[in-house]
Amino acid sequence: MRERLKTVPTRPGCYIMRDRRGAIIYVGKAKNLRRRVSSYFRPGARHPPKVRSMVDTVWDFEFMTVRNEAESLLTEAALIKRHKPHFNILMRDDKRYLALRADQGARWPRFECVRIVRDDGVRHFGPFPSSPVVRTAKDFVERRYGIRSCDAACPDAETHEHCHADVIRTCSAPCVGRIDEAAYRARFEEACAFLEGRRPEVFAELDDRMRDAAGRGDYETAARLRDTLLAVREMTKAHFVRKTPEMRREDAMKGLAELAEAIGLPSPPRIVECADISNLFGTHNVASLVVARDGLPDRRLYRRFRISSFEGADDPRAMAEVVHRRYGPDSTLLDKSPRADLFICDGGITQLRAARQAFAEIGVVDIPTIGLAERQEEIVLDDGRENLMLPRDSDALFVCTRLRDEAHRFAITYHRNLRERTIRESALDGVRGIGEAKKTKLLRRFKSIGGIARADEDEIASAAGVSREIAQEVLRVARSAAGEKGA
């Protein structure tokens, strides 16, 4: 576990804890993933009973990085709702975070609080972790821009008879013709531009009103304006708004353009490949190759490899094998996957040089290759230039680290599956009376060696159709194997 913890980055993100069967038992978030995950396994840690029980059950974990803490909170909530882990008590119901829906196609568009964001062509802002922030921002833009708050599909004079919003909320009252359709729509577009963070002068206006109220001694008004200012600032942060697939793609393309400029490429790379090596003390040496198309992961093109040219731990040599098997003359992948415009090695200068040498050996000279060193999150080059330290909040670094973390996840998952398979295939082989058919029945019934170890003799005998004596031996071997695995 100590070696696994070294692979966890010091970035915001979410982590997933799994038990021996691979089931998700806990999902958490953190500003610093490595610090948080390491805290669970710190020697001598004095955890509360619930946390101690969870840590005792953990067999493996995964992680994913995000841009900021708010995005990690939203990701955590989505994962908990999807998987309903045993040790997550909160957010296991169907409650979702609020978002603002703005249907620009309506004749008299308005803002609506919703909890489900659909890809229906309608503009959305959010979702956001704080419901008061959403409601406060909605209230502000309705008052500031005269946007109607009623829920009538097409408000008219009858609707106005039951509404006083034009009096107490400064509604522009389109229902009784006080504003024409073009002027109302212009106001609505201005409100949307503000929520997208494109009207900073409004913040200055709010700040001036707050300070003026405080200067007059009207502290109640000043406090209300302060709360409104904080809420709309939170709501209009660009990284909260940019949630749709189209906007994510825009961010990714911007990051690719920044990356191309930083490393000297003539144009942004459309296809980016990232390779990662995973092994445990030289055993089950595997590699992953993940692909991003236009900056976004394309899982259809992911590949994984069992390193076969040598035994033991040698990451540079394994990296060279990946290059040969991906681009060598005997590769079966050349016609199945598009060539990379940029190849990223997860690691430092030794992995990068091994990859470059492998490319040279097979005559591929037109694929730019860089390394990504995790310790300082720096771009590693070997062409005489110094390594690049991109700004921590840059879109270019986010594109690289997201792909690198995806390569980590894919490689580690494959490595774990191989370990599981080795234990599953070998633990019962020496038990007299248990052949392939009976072993298959047991694994189909109990899912894993750990599941068999938790069963009783009668269940094992019934599932495999064997005597009680053989069932006792199966249970002894399974418990022994499960115990060695957990050590």
Secondary structure, DSSP 4 states (H G I P E B T S, - for coil): -HHHHTTS-SSSEEEEEE-TTS-EEEEEEESSHHHHHHHHT-TT----HHHHHHHHH--EEEEEE-SSHHHHHHHHHHHHHHH--TT--TT-SS---EEEEE-TTSSS--EEEES----SS-EEEEEES-HHHHHHHHHHHHHHHT------SS--HHHHHT--HHHHS----GGGTSS-HHHHHHHHHHHHHHHTT--THHHHHHHHHHHHHHHTT-HHHHHHHHHHHHHHHHHT-HHHH--SHHHHHHHHHHHHHHHHHHHT-SS--SEEEEEEEEEETTEEEEEEEEEEETTEE-GGG-EEEE--S--S--HHHHHHHHHHHHHSTT-SSTTTSPPPSEEEEEBSHHHHHHHHHHHHHTT--SS-EEEEETTTTEEE--SSSPPB---TT-HHHHHHHHHHHHHHHHHHHHHHHHHHHHHHHHTTTTSTT--HHHHHHHHHHHSSHHHHHTS-HHHHHHHHT--HHHHHHHHHHHHHHHHHHH-
